[in-house]
Amino acid sequence: MVGNASDKVIDDFVAKMISDKGIELDEIAYIDERDRLVDELNKKIEDATIAALPEEKAKKLDELVKEKGEGLTENEVFAVFYAEQGKVKEEVAKVMNDFREQYLKGNEDA
């Protein structure tokens, strides 16, 4: 599952969440739960990251996606987000903290 440094951070974050919740899961159930949570958290982070962009940056990103499609590189996406990195980091941290709190409180729709 780990593909790059940010994937490892998310994997480790989710593993700690599951551990902190204190639920006993067999290996298969643990993997299913971890994968589900990683997917949900990644989607929430993606949504929050895009929402944190000013309108003109969001339009530029949309134009790039339409223009390049599958050919869009990570560097091109990074260039759009670079100027907003402080705001994006704040939003990602908030999303991760909220997600953790909801999960630990027992809300299955973390």
N, C-alpha and C positions, 0 to 999 in steps of 0.2 A: 504494500500500500504506500510506502514512503517513496516519493519520487524526487523531492527536493527539500530544501531546508524548511520552507513554510509548511509543506505536507507533514514533516516530522513534528513541527511545533503543534499542529492541529492534532495529529495522532497522539502525541504525549499529553496534550491538554485533555482530550477525551478519555484517554486511559486513566488519568488522575481523577477525572469526574466520576467515572464508573467505580473506581477504587474508593473514593471518598463517600460515595452513596452507600457503600458497604453491602451491596447485594452479591449473592453467590450465584455465579453463572458457570456452566460447564464451558469447555473451550469453544464449541460451536455457537452456543448462545452468546458468549462474550464477543466473538468475532462478528456475529450478526448485529448485536447491539452497538458495538464500536463503529461498524461500517454505517449503520443507520444514523448514528449521531454525527459522525464525520460528514456524511452527505448533507444532513440538515444544517449543520454549522457552516459548512462551506457555502451553501445557498444563502444563508442569512448574511454571511460576510460579503458575498458578492453583491447582494441587494443593497446592503448598507454602504458599500464602497461606491457603487454607482450613484446612490442617492446623495452621497456627500459631495459629489462633483457639482460645481456651478453649472448652470444651464448651457453655457457656451461650450464647456468641456464635454458635457454629456452629448451634445449635438455632434461635436467633433468625433467622439468615440463611435457614435452611431453611424456617422458617415464612413469612418474607417472600416467598420464591420461590414457595411453594405458594399463598399468598394472592394475590399480585399477578401472578405469571407474567410475561408479556411487558410488563406495565405497570410493572414494577419499575424505578425510576429509579437512575441512577448515584449520586445524592445519598443515597438510602436505603441502598445498598450501602456507600458510603463511611462513613456514620454507624456501621455495624456494625464496620467495620475501624478507625475513627479511634482508639479507645482502645488498640488493639493495634499501632499503626503502627510503633513501635520494633522489636517482635518480628518483625512482617511484613517490614520492610525488611531485617533481618538474614537472614531466611529467603530472601528474593528474591536478595539478594547472594550467598548461599551457593549457591543453585540456579544462578545465572548463572555463577559461577566454576567449579562442578563441570561444568556443561554445556560450557563452553569447554575445560577440561582434557581431558575425554573426547573431544571433537571433534578437538582438536589432536593427541592421542595416536593418532588413527586409528580410534577406536571409532565405528562408523557409527550405533550406537544412542545417540547423544549425549543 
